């Protein structure tokens, strides 16, 4: 009998919540929601109120409610509104962060991150001001952990799932780390690392290395796989039948990058990538010369001769 009274009371509360549906809709500012979400949460609130009724002094098995509590319909709607707006959040589970330090032999570290420990530490020191978090809330990653996670992703050609499983991070965290570290590298290191330097010095270095006179840089292209845009997907299919961009890089004699262009789709030939680059336009159209008496020869490559 007691159980039947509880069921009858629950049915009464549920019917009243359904009839007040229009009021709930106004409270939610016109947002659409599903009955499968509304009814179970409302039922949970109502059953909790029934089982925790303060008027019951002898416990739920000794007394039964005789009629629904008709105190205030607006208060019940407020409780339902709060439950739907601020429902119980699922507790976060943080895995142990793994392999994001400089422990272990140098050979293993270089194999894993494709950099020496010294170079990785230098990179961490340079990027720390840009990557440091203002708070430790939600187990924020340190700059060292972010840089090593980025190096693992960039050096192994791995997908986010693989990096997540290797380091105990979530996939969304790996995605944010890749975005933040890449932006920090461009903002912090681009101006000082991608530069022509002294043209005469570079010419002397090429002369000493390979007896090549009046050369200040070597140009080549490489294909980097990408997810193409849907509007122009065919332009990104290269000769290997893969989607990519054709990246042009000009390198100095000391193996430092002078110029880089990553705007051409994979179907473009190297000569077309060069002719449309800002480097070619500066030398061919704007008359820029690295030293007096230099000129350009050829169309598919850039050669500067005194």
C-alpha positions in Angstrom: 0.0 0.0 0.0 2.8 2.4 0.9 4.6 1.7 -2.4 1.3 2.3 -4.3 1.0 5.7 -2.6 4.5 6.6 -3.6 3.8 5.7 -7.2 0.6 7.6 -7.2 2.3 10.7 -5.8 5.1 10.4 -8.4 2.5 10.1 -11.2 0.8 13.3 -9.9 4.1 15.2 -9.8 5.0 14.0 -13.3 1.7 15.0 -14.8 2.0 18.5 -13.2 5.5 18.9 -14.7 4.2 17.9 -18.2 1.3 20.4 -18.0 3.8 23.1 -17.1 5.9 22.4 -20.2 5.2 25.8 -21.7 6.4 27.6 -18.6 9.6 25.5 -18.7 10.1 26.5 -22.3 9.9 30.2 -21.4 12.3 29.7 -18.6 14.8 28.1 -20.9 14.6 31.2 -23.3 13.1 29.2 -26.1 15.7 26.4 -26.1 14.5 23.1 -27.4 15.1 20.0 -25.3 14.2 16.4 -25.4 11.5 14.7 -23.3 13.9 11.8 -22.7 16.2 14.3 -20.8 13.5 16.3 -19.0 11.3 13.5 -17.6 14.1 11.3 -16.0 15.7 14.3 -14.3 12.4 15.7 -13.1 11.5 12.2 -11.8 14.9 12.0 -10.0 14.2 15.3 -8.2 10.7 14.4 -7.2 11.6 10.9 -5.9 14.5 12.5 -3.9 12.0 15.0 -2.3 9.6 12.2 -1.5 12.2 9.9 0.2 13.7 12.9 2.1 10.4 14.3 3.3 11.2 16.1 6.7 7.6 15.6 8.0 8.3 11.9 8.2 9.8 11.2 11.7 9.5 7.4 11.8 11.1 6.7 8.4 9.7 5.9 5.0 8.6 2.4 5.9 6.5 3.5 8.9 4.4 6.2 7.3 3.1 6.9 3.9 2.3 10.3 2.2 -1.4 10.8 2.1 -1.4 13.5 -0.6 1.2 15.3 -2.8 3.0 18.3 -1.3 1.2 21.2 -3.0 3.4 23.9 -1.5 4.4 25.8 -4.6 4.5 24.8 -8.3 7.0 27.6 -9.0 9.5 26.2 -6.5 9.3 22.8 -8.1 9.9 24.3 -11.6 12.9 26.2 -10.2 14.4 23.0 -8.9 13.8 21.3 -12.3 15.3 24.4 -14.1 18.4 24.2 -11.9 18.8 20.5 -12.4 18.6 20.8 -16.1 20.9 23.9 -16.3 23.4 22.7 -13.7 23.1 18.9 -13.8 25.5 16.7 -11.9 28.8 16.8 -13.7 30.7 13.7 -14.4 33.9 13.6 -12.3 37.1 14.1 -14.3 39.6 11.3 -14.3 43.3 12.4 -14.8 45.7 9.7 -15.9 49.3 9.7 -14.9 51.4 11.8 -17.3 54.1 9.5 -18.8 57.3 10.0 -20.7 57.2 13.8 -20.6 60.6 14.3 -18.9 64.3 14.1 -19.7 64.9 10.8 -18.0 66.5 7.8 -19.7 69.5 7.5 -22.1 70.2 10.1 -24.8 69.7 7.6 -27.6 66.2 6.7 -26.5 65.3 10.4 -26.0 66.5 11.2 -29.5 64.7 8.3 -31.0 61.5 9.3 -29.3 61.5 13.1 -29.9 64.0 13.4 -32.8 66.0 16.0 -30.9 68.9 15.9 -28.4 68.2 16.6 -24.8 70.2 19.8 -25.1 68.2 21.1 -28.0 64.9 20.2 -26.4 65.8 22.0 -23.2 66.8 25.1 -25.2 63.4 24.9 -26.9 61.6 24.6 -23.6 63.5 27.6 -22.1 62.7 29.8 -25.1 59.0 28.9 -25.2 58.3 28.9 -21.5 57.1 32.5 -21.4 54.5 31.8 -24.1 53.3 28.4 -22.8 53.3 28.9 -19.0 49.7 28.7 -17.6 48.5 31.2 -15.0 47.0 28.5 -12.8 47.4 24.9 -12.0 43.6 24.3 -12.3 42.6 21.0 -13.9 46.2 19.7 -13.8 47.5 22.2 -16.3 50.4 21.0 -18.4 53.8 22.6 -17.8 55.8 24.1 -20.7 58.1 21.1 -20.7 55.3 18.7 -21.0 53.7 20.7 -23.8 56.9 20.9 -25.8 57.8 17.2 -25.4 54.2 16.2 -26.4 54.5 18.4 -29.5 57.8 17.0 -30.4 56.5 13.4 -30.1 53.6 14.3 -32.4 55.7 16.2 -34.9 58.7 13.7 -34.9 56.8 10.5 -35.2 54.0 11.3 -37.7 51.6 10.0 -35.1 47.9 10.7 -34.8 46.4 12.3 -31.7 45.2 8.9 -30.4 48.7 7.5 -30.4 50.2 10.5 -28.5 47.3 10.3 -26.1 47.9 6.7 -25.2 51.7 7.2 -25.0 51.6 10.1 -22.6 48.4 9.7 -20.6 46.7 12.8 -22.0 43.2 13.3 -23.6 42.9 13.7 -27.3 41.6 17.3 -26.9 44.6 18.2 -24.7 47.0 16.9 -27.4 45.1 18.9 -30.0 45.4 22.1 -27.9 49.1 21.4 -27.2 49.9 21.1 -30.9 48.1 24.3 -31.7 49.7 26.3 -28.8 53.2 25.1 -29.3 53.2 25.6 -33.0 51.9 29.2 -32.6 54.5 29.8 -29.9 57.3 28.6 -32.1 56.2 30.9 -35.0 55.7 33.9 -32.7 59.0 33.4 -30.8 61.5 31.9 -33.2 60.5 32.9 -36.7 62.0 36.3 -36.9 65.4 35.2 -35.6 65.7 31.8 -37.3 64.3 32.4 -40.8 66.7 35.0 -42.2 69.0 35.4 -45.1 72.0 36.5 -43.0 75.0 38.0 -44.7 74.9 37.1 -48.5 78.6 37.5 -49.0 79.4 35.2 -46.1 77.0 32.6 -47.4 78.6 32.8 -50.8 82.0 32.2 -49.3 80.7 29.2 -47.3 79.2 27.6 -50.5 82.5 28.2 -52.2 84.4 26.4 -49.4 82.0 23.5 -49.1 81.4 22.6 -52.8 83.4 25.1 -54.9 80.1 26.7 -56.0 80.8 30.4 -56.6 78.2 33.2 -56.0 75.5 30.9 -54.5 73.7 32.1 -51.4 71.0 29.4 -51.0 69.7 26.0 -52.1 66.0 25.6 -52.9 63.9 22.4 -52.8 60.3 21.4 -52.2 58.7 18.8 -50.1 55.1 17.5 -49.9 53.3 17.7 -46.5 50.2 15.7 -46.2 47.0 17.7 -45.2 43.3 17.3 -45.1 42.1 19.2 -48.2 39.2 21.6 -48.3 36.1 20.3 -49.8 35.7 23.2 -52.2 39.0 22.5 -54.1 40.0 18.9 -53.2 41.4 18.0 -56.6 44.1 20.7 -56.4 45.7 19.1 -53.4 46.2 15.6 -55.0 50.0 15.3 -55.8 51.7 12.9 -58.1 51.7 10.2 -55.4 47.9 10.4 -55.4 47.9 11.8 -51.9 46.6 15.1 -50.5 49.3 17.5 -49.6 50.7 21.0 -49.9 54.0 21.7 -51.8 56.3 23.5 -49.4 59.2 25.5 -50.8 62.3 25.9 -48.6 65.5 27.8 -49.2 68.4 26.8 -47.0 71.7 28.5 -46.3 75.2 26.8 -46.2 75.0 26.5 -42.4 71.8 24.5 -42.8 69.6 27.3 -41.5 66.3 28.1 -43.3 66.4 31.4 -45.3 62.8 31.3 -46.7 59.8 29.1 -46.5 56.5 29.1 -48.4 53.6 26.8 -47.6 50.8 28.2 -49.7 50.9 26.0 -52.8 48.6 22.9 -53.2 50.2 19.5 -53.9 49.3 19.4 -57.6 51.6 22.4 -58.4 55.0 21.7 -59.9 58.1 23.0 -58.1 58.7 25.6 -60.8 55.2 27.1 -60.4 55.6 27.1 -56.7 58.9 29.1 -57.1 57.5 31.6 -59.6 54.5 32.4 -57.4 56.6 32.7 -54.2 57.5 36.0 -52.6 61.2 35.1 -52.9 61.0 35.0 -56.7 58.9 38.1 -56.9 61.5 40.0 -54.8 64.4 39.0 -57.1 62.6 39.0 -60.4 60.0 41.8 -60.1 61.3 44.1 -57.4 65.0 44.0 -58.5 66.3 42.8 -55.2 69.9 41.6 -55.4 72.0 40.0 -52.5 75.1 41.7 -53.7 76.1 44.1 -56.6 76.2 42.6 -60.1 74.0 39.5 -59.3 71.4 38.2 -61.7 69.0 35.3 -62.0 69.4 32.4 -64.4 66.9 29.7 -65.2 63.2 29.4 -64.5 62.8 26.3 -62.4 65.5 27.2 -59.9 67.2 30.3 -58.5 70.9 30.8 -59.0 72.6 34.1 -58.3 75.9 34.8 -60.0 78.2 37.9 -59.8 
